Amino acid sequence: MAACLVLLAGAAPAGAAVRGPVDGARAAGGQKLPGMPSALGDDPERFPCTAASKTEAEKGDWSRRRLDLDRVRVHGTGEGVTVAVIDTGVEKDAAALKGRVTTQGEADQDCVGHGTFLANLVAGTGGATPELGGVAPGARILGLRGTDARGTPDAALVVEALRAATAAKADVITVSAALPRRDKEVTRAVSAALRSGAVVVAAAVPDPPNATADPVPSRPYWPASEPGVISVVDMLPSGGRPDGALRTTGVDLAAPGAGVVSGGPRGSGHFLGSGASLAAAYTAGAAAVVRSAHPDAPAEEVARRLVATAYPADVPQLDPYAAVTSVADAAASGPRQRSVEAVRMRDTASADRAIGRATLLALGGGAGVLAVVWAAVMLPRARARGWRPAGRRD
């Protein structure tokens, strides 16, 4: 049986207010992209299914450049790897995913569109705009639903989907649920995946609109806090977290998760999204590339590569290129060491912080306009880590 990589992403916890379609956000050049909701209100007449975007983005966004995806794909595209996306479903006919999506149950109907949005970040080709492709455009997608039809997460559905993904021998599994309480059946499902050779990766906090200006005590979310799970938070172009973002403990990685452009469930247009679920999807794509480039590597080595090769910061930042090209040394072969707490990661410049504050407005509870700067300032690619590039001789 192929080892599974289970990735769990953030979503609104039970009892939190869900949101309907988000007002458009402006990108550089005057384009206006609709926001991608993570959930819809209960009233279908007031909150209909997410319609096709009428606008196609003209170029790539900051997140792809930050992850260095052009260089990553030289070493692997995820070919031969199946990524299970457990979210709101995945539309089989999504423009940049056609021919590479299978589903189970009702997951072929993605009313919200969020699951398809994430699947495009994992494995989309980008369609007419290759710069907006996913991390692993050669991978296949298995769509499963861990929410109801309106996008509200359900622990029982997450358990069912996890078991289905494991039974289907998916190599990578991404689940969009960050639950406020530990559920024993979710724990068992994750443990079963680990025993079968799975690497479990989870978004550390729920997606917006749960961010708040009021201080909120740091707290764990599940299944991100399960033993053996790689926990991921979203970051701004600055490398920091949004103002007011929920705090948590035990975070392993940060990845782009604000002002990110991706395709939707219908049509060829694009949407703008934010949240830890996006960071988790990017991590899933990176795992797929590593697994395809190193097919003999056990799941634990895949997990170590992702964490040990990350750009050093208060919360290490995902670096897919380093993960796929590095040769782990003895330091990387030991147990993973988690960051103590994700409150605020290192900012790089005052200009970046200004971008970060604007980005917080994206998908902020159903209203607001976001000025997204496409060409964000890139961090230097320092290599002060316990690894060396493949082929290097000291």
DOTITOR-249787 format. One record per residue (C-alpha): residue number from 1; x, y, z. Coordinates in nm, 3 decimals, decimal comma, always signed. Layout:
<rs>
NUM X Y Z
...
</rs>
This chain:
<rs>
1 +0,000 +0,000 +0,000
2 +0,130 +0,345 -0,088
3 +0,200 +0,564 +0,209
4 -0,054 +0,842 +0,259
5 +0,022 +1,203 +0,332
6 -0,272 +1,351 +0,520
7 -0,305 +1,728 +0,510
8 -0,572 +1,901 +0,715
9 -0,662 +2,260 +0,645
10 -0,836 +2,537 +0,836
11 -1,210 +2,598 +0,825
12 -1,463 +2,771 +1,045
13 -1,511 +2,587 +1,375
14 -1,853 +2,463 +1,477
15 -2,075 +2,749 +1,583
16 -1,881 +3,015 +1,395
17 -2,067 +3,238 +1,154
18 -2,033 +3,130 +0,793
19 -2,016 +3,381 +0,513
20 -2,168 +3,418 +0,172
21 -1,992 +3,527 -0,149
22 -1,725 +3,783 -0,073
23 -1,711 +4,124 -0,235
24 -1,457 +4,166 -0,512
25 -1,097 +4,253 -0,439
26 -0,882 +4,461 -0,671
27 -0,553 +4,334 -0,802
28 -0,274 +4,539 -0,955
29 -0,361 +4,677 -1,296
30 -0,722 +4,751 -1,202
31 -0,851 +4,394 -1,229
32 -1,130 +4,304 -0,992
33 -1,145 +3,943 -0,875
34 -1,431 +3,797 -0,669
35 -1,345 +3,653 -0,331
36 -1,370 +3,278 -0,272
37 -1,581 +3,195 +0,037
38 -1,497 +2,898 +0,258
39 -1,864 +2,847 +0,346
40 -2,208 +2,976 +0,251
41 -2,504 +3,083 +0,459
42 -2,781 +2,831 +0,525
43 -3,036 +3,005 +0,301
44 -2,973 +2,897 -0,062
45 -3,184 +3,183 -0,197
46 -2,984 +3,445 -0,013
47 -2,650 +3,264 -0,055
48 -2,660 +3,074 -0,387
49 -2,376 +2,857 -0,510
50 -2,063 +3,048 -0,603
51 -2,100 +3,165 -0,961
52 -1,827 +3,153 -1,223
53 -1,582 +3,442 -1,210
54 -1,606 +3,668 -1,512
55 -1,244 +3,779 -1,483
56 -0,929 +3,588 -1,572
57 -0,616 +3,706 -1,397
58 -0,350 +3,824 -1,639
59 -0,040 +3,707 -1,453
60 +0,086 +3,508 -1,157
61 +0,063 +3,627 -0,799
62 +0,317 +3,675 -0,520
63 +0,261 +3,331 -0,371
64 +0,389 +3,138 -0,674
65 +0,698 +3,354 -0,692
66 +0,761 +3,317 -0,321
67 +0,747 +2,938 -0,359
68 +0,974 +2,947 -0,667
69 +0,740 +2,713 -0,855
70 +0,909 +2,750 -1,196
71 +1,226 +2,600 -1,049
72 +1,036 +2,342 -0,845
73 +0,862 +2,194 -1,149
74 +1,196 +2,127 -1,318
75 +1,252 +1,860 -1,053
76 +0,898 +1,720 -1,031
77 +0,532 +1,789 -1,107
78 +0,364 +1,533 -0,885
79 +0,320 +1,285 -1,169
80 +0,206 +0,948 -1,039
81 +0,083 +1,096 -0,709
82 -0,281 +1,119 -0,601
83 -0,381 +1,403 -0,370
84 -0,711 +1,367 -0,186
85 -0,876 +1,703 -0,122
86 -1,124 +1,678 +0,166
87 -1,311 +2,006 +0,165
88 -1,635 +2,121 +0,002
89 -1,594 +1,891 -0,299
90 -1,409 +1,922 -0,629
91 -1,575 +1,981 -0,965
92 -1,452 +1,725 -1,219
93 -1,488 +1,971 -1,506
94 -1,288 +2,252 -1,346
95 -1,098 +2,416 -1,630
96 -0,742 +2,355 -1,508
97 -0,812 +2,009 -1,360
98 -1,001 +1,829 -1,637
99 -0,921 +1,461 -1,677
100 -0,737 +1,436 -1,344
101 -1,021 +1,444 -1,089
102 -1,214 +1,156 -0,939
103 -1,463 +1,189 -0,654
104 -1,663 +0,981 -0,409
105 -2,011 +1,041 -0,277
106 -2,147 +1,390 -0,331
107 -1,803 +1,548 -0,358
108 -1,847 +1,601 -0,734
109 -2,088 +1,885 -0,650
110 -1,892 +2,180 -0,512
111 -2,153 +2,448 -0,446
112 -1,918 +2,660 -0,235
113 -1,623 +2,625 -0,473
114 -1,360 +2,627 -0,199
115 -1,249 +2,268 -0,248
116 -1,197 +2,325 -0,620
117 -1,006 +2,645 -0,542
118 -0,770 +2,445 -0,318
119 -0,737 +2,162 -0,571
120 -0,614 +2,418 -0,824
121 -0,347 +2,535 -0,578
122 -0,237 +2,175 -0,536
123 -0,247 +2,051 -0,895
124 -0,403 +2,301 -1,134
125 -0,233 +2,366 -1,468
126 -0,325 +2,734 -1,469
127 -0,507 +2,694 -1,801
128 -0,435 +2,991 -2,026
129 -0,226 +3,144 -1,744
130 +0,042 +2,887 -1,655
131 +0,183 +3,130 -1,400
132 -0,125 +3,052 -1,189
133 -0,073 +2,676 -1,190
134 -0,053 +2,468 -0,874
135 +0,258 +2,330 -0,712
136 +0,214 +1,982 -0,862
137 +0,033 +2,015 -1,199
138 +0,105 +1,653 -1,286
139 -0,074 +1,509 -0,983
140 -0,421 +1,359 -0,976
141 -0,697 +1,480 -0,741
142 -0,936 +1,267 -0,537
143 -1,223 +1,490 -0,426
144 -1,392 +1,409 -0,094
145 -1,624 +1,614 +0,122
146 -1,551 +1,692 +0,487
147 -1,828 +1,952 +0,510
148 -2,197 +1,971 +0,438
149 -2,312 +2,113 +0,104
150 -2,289 +2,469 +0,242
151 -1,931 +2,430 +0,364
152 -1,982 +2,380 +0,737
153 -1,720 +2,132 +0,863
154 -1,840 +1,814 +1,029
155 -1,610 +1,587 +1,230
156 -1,803 +1,276 +1,126
157 -1,767 +1,366 +0,758
158 -1,397 +1,433 +0,806
159 -1,356 +1,088 +0,960
160 -1,548 +0,924 +0,676
161 -1,342 +1,107 +0,415
162 -1,011 +1,029 +0,585
163 -1,095 +0,662 +0,588
164 -1,204 +0,672 +0,224
165 -0,884 +0,848 +0,119
166 -0,671 +0,598 +0,308
167 -0,864 +0,307 +0,155
168 -0,811 +0,460 -0,190
169 -0,434 +0,466 -0,121
170 -0,407 +0,839 -0,182
171 -0,049 +0,958 -0,148
172 -0,144 +1,301 -0,015
173 -0,462 +1,403 +0,168
174 -0,568 +1,760 +0,241
175 -0,858 +1,817 +0,482
176 -1,016 +2,159 +0,537
177 -1,126 +2,135 +0,900
178 -0,976 +2,303 +1,205
179 -1,202 +2,194 +1,489
180 -1,215 +2,366 +1,830
181 -1,250 +2,035 +2,014
182 -1,064 +1,709 +1,988
183 -1,276 +1,428 +1,844
184 -1,179 +1,071 +1,932
185 -1,286 +0,935 +1,592
186 -1,077 +1,195 +1,409
187 -0,787 +1,101 +1,635
188 -0,833 +0,736 +1,545
189 -0,855 +0,813 +1,173
190 -0,535 +1,016 +1,186
191 -0,360 +0,746 +1,390
192 -0,466 +0,485 +1,136
193 -0,321 +0,698 +0,858
194 +0,006 +0,734 +1,048
195 +0,024 +0,360 +1,107
196 -0,025 +0,300 +0,737
197 +0,275 +0,520 +0,660
198 +0,099 +0,855 +0,636
199 +0,246 +1,200 +0,693
200 -0,026 +1,416 +0,847
201 -0,021 +1,793 +0,781
202 -0,286 +2,027 +0,920
203 -0,369 +2,396 +0,899
204 -0,307 +2,530 +1,246
205 -0,600 +2,773 +1,265
206 -0,939 +2,827 +1,100
207 -0,975 +3,046 +0,792
208 -1,112 +3,402 +0,805
209 -1,352 +3,555 +0,903
210 -1,244 +3,420 +1,241
211 -0,963 +3,675 +1,279
212 -1,038 +3,941 +1,538
213 -0,899 +4,274 +1,658
214 -0,956 +4,169 +2,020
215 -0,692 +3,964 +2,199
216 -0,779 +3,593 +2,195
217 -0,585 +3,344 +2,407
218 -0,369 +3,104 +2,215
219 -0,535 +2,764 +2,187
220 -0,500 +2,437 +1,997
221 -0,715 +2,328 +1,704
222 -0,774 +1,977 +1,586
223 -0,656 +1,762 +1,416
224 -0,359 +1,998 +1,374
225 -0,262 +1,931 +1,735
226 -0,261 +1,553 +1,702
227 +0,078 +1,390 +1,765
228 +0,267 +1,338 +1,442
229 +0,081 +1,608 +1,249
230 +0,271 +1,884 +1,065
231 +0,088 +2,204 +1,156
232 +0,079 +2,493 +0,904
233 -0,023 +2,860 +0,930
234 -0,084 +3,119 +0,658
235 +0,158 +3,405 +0,593
236 +0,145 +3,742 +0,419
237 +0,384 +3,861 +0,145
238 +0,588 +4,016 +0,428
239 +0,643 +3,677 +0,586
240 +0,431 +3,781 +0,884
241 +0,080 +3,681 +0,984
242 -0,229 +3,900 +0,940
243 -0,312 +4,142 +1,217
244 -0,567 +3,981 +1,447
245 -0,502 +3,629 +1,319
246 -0,597 +3,354 +1,561
247 -0,309 +3,224 +1,770
248 -0,218 +2,865 +1,836
249 +0,066 +2,644 +1,956
250 +0,284 +2,375 +1,803
251 +0,324 +2,516 +1,452
252 +0,576 +2,360 +1,212
253 +0,548 +2,561 +0,889
254 +0,410 +2,877 +0,733
255 +0,310 +2,910 +0,366
256 +0,138 +3,173 +0,150
257 -0,223 +3,214 +0,250
258 -0,331 +3,574 +0,183
259 -0,426 +3,743 -0,143
260 -0,380 +3,416 -0,335
261 -0,533 +3,374 -0,683
262 -0,678 +3,043 -0,801
263 -0,945 +2,892 -1,022
264 -1,301 +2,814 -0,919
265 -1,556 +2,537 -0,974
266 -1,715 +2,685 -1,285
267 -1,576 +2,869 -1,586
268 -1,219 +2,974 -1,651
269 -1,216 +3,288 -1,435
270 -1,018 +3,341 -1,115
271 -1,090 +3,417 -0,750
272 -0,896 +3,564 -0,460
273 -0,866 +3,369 -0,134
274 -0,709 +3,382 +0,210
275 -0,661 +3,149 +0,505
276 -0,462 +2,862 +0,648
277 -0,640 +2,618 +0,417
278 -0,454 +2,777 +0,124
279 -0,121 +2,739 +0,303
280 -0,210 +2,375 +0,366
281 -0,295 +2,319 -0,001
282 +0,042 +2,459 -0,105
283 +0,208 +2,227 +0,147
284 +0,015 +1,934 +0,002
285 +0,137 +2,023 -0,346
286 +0,494 +2,043 -0,220
287 +0,456 +1,701 -0,059
288 +0,327 +1,561 -0,388
289 +0,629 +1,695 -0,577
290 +0,872 +1,554 -0,320
291 +0,697 +1,217 -0,328
292 +0,707 +1,201 -0,709
293 +1,071 +1,309 -0,726
294 +1,173 +1,068 -0,447
295 +0,934 +0,773 -0,489
296 +1,136 +0,549 -0,258
297 +1,139 +0,798 +0,030
298 +0,919 +0,693 +0,324
299 +0,650 +0,931 +0,442
300 +0,852 +1,038 +0,745
301 +1,137 +1,151 +0,519
302 +0,892 +1,355 +0,311
303 +0,774 +1,527 +0,630
304 +1,129 +1,591 +0,747
305 +1,225 +1,739 +0,411
306 +0,937 +1,986 +0,422
307 +1,024 +2,102 +0,774
308 +1,405 +2,078 +0,778
309 +1,452 +2,268 +0,450
310 +1,210 +2,550 +0,532
311 +1,337 +2,910 +0,530
312 +1,443 +2,988 +0,889
313 +1,209 +3,228 +1,067
314 +1,005 +3,242 +1,387
315 +0,783 +2,991 +1,209
316 +0,985 +2,826 +0,928
317 +0,853 +2,912 +0,583
318 +0,779 +2,640 +0,327
319 +1,044 +2,610 +0,053
320 +0,938 +2,343 -0,201
321 +1,251 +2,385 -0,411
322 +1,478 +2,315 -0,116
323 +1,260 +2,022 -0,009
324 +1,276 +1,853 -0,347
325 +1,645 +1,920 -0,422
326 +1,809 +1,886 -0,083
327 +2,009 +1,595 +0,051
328 +1,919 +1,557 +0,418
329 +2,211 +1,526 +0,656
330 +2,221 +1,376 +1,001
331 +2,063 +1,683 +1,159
332 +1,754 +1,645 +0,942
333 +1,711 +1,278 +1,027
334 +1,614 +1,332 +1,389
335 +1,267 +1,397 +1,534
336 +1,085 +1,710 +1,415
337 +1,100 +2,004 +1,651
338 +0,792 +2,223 +1,650
339 +0,784 +2,597 +1,697
340 +0,643 +2,685 +2,038
341 +0,378 +2,930 +1,925
342 +0,260 +3,109 +1,612
343 +0,168 +3,462 +1,713
344 +0,351 +3,677 +1,461
345 +0,627 +3,576 +1,224
346 +0,920 +3,794 +1,126
347 +0,838 +4,088 +0,901
348 +1,099 +4,183 +0,642
349 +1,035 +4,554 +0,580
350 +0,792 +4,834 +0,653
351 +0,671 +4,821 +0,292
352 +0,589 +4,453 +0,335
353 +0,399 +4,525 +0,654
354 +0,185 +4,777 +0,468
355 +0,102 +4,508 +0,214
356 +0,016 +4,271 +0,498
357 -0,233 +4,507 +0,658
358 -0,412 +4,554 +0,327
359 -0,418 +4,181 +0,266
360 -0,602 +4,120 +0,595
361 -0,908 +4,279 +0,437
362 -0,935 +3,997 +0,182
363 -1,236 +3,775 +0,244
364 -1,308 +3,959 +0,569
365 -1,661 +3,837 +0,652
366 -1,828 +3,919 +0,323
367 -1,730 +4,282 +0,263
368 -1,431 +4,504 +0,196
369 -1,187 +4,581 -0,079
370 -0,829 +4,450 -0,088
371 -0,542 +4,618 -0,267
372 -0,318 +4,325 -0,356
373 +0,033 +4,394 -0,477
374 +0,120 +4,127 -0,733
375 +0,495 +4,180 -0,722
376 +0,570 +4,139 -0,351
377 +0,922 +4,182 -0,213
378 +1,100 +3,847 -0,219
379 +1,292 +3,718 +0,078
380 +1,659 +3,633 +0,027
381 +1,707 +3,259 -0,017
382 +1,937 +3,203 +0,277
383 +2,042 +2,846 +0,329
384 +2,124 +2,841 +0,701
385 +1,970 +2,500 +0,746
386 +2,070 +2,144 +0,816
387 +2,082 +2,037 +0,449
388 +2,289 +2,091 +0,135
389 +2,182 +2,117 -0,231
390 +2,189 +1,796 -0,431
391 +2,523 +1,741 -0,602
392 +2,715 +1,983 -0,383
393 +3,055 +1,865 -0,265
394 +3,207 +2,021 +0,043
</rs>
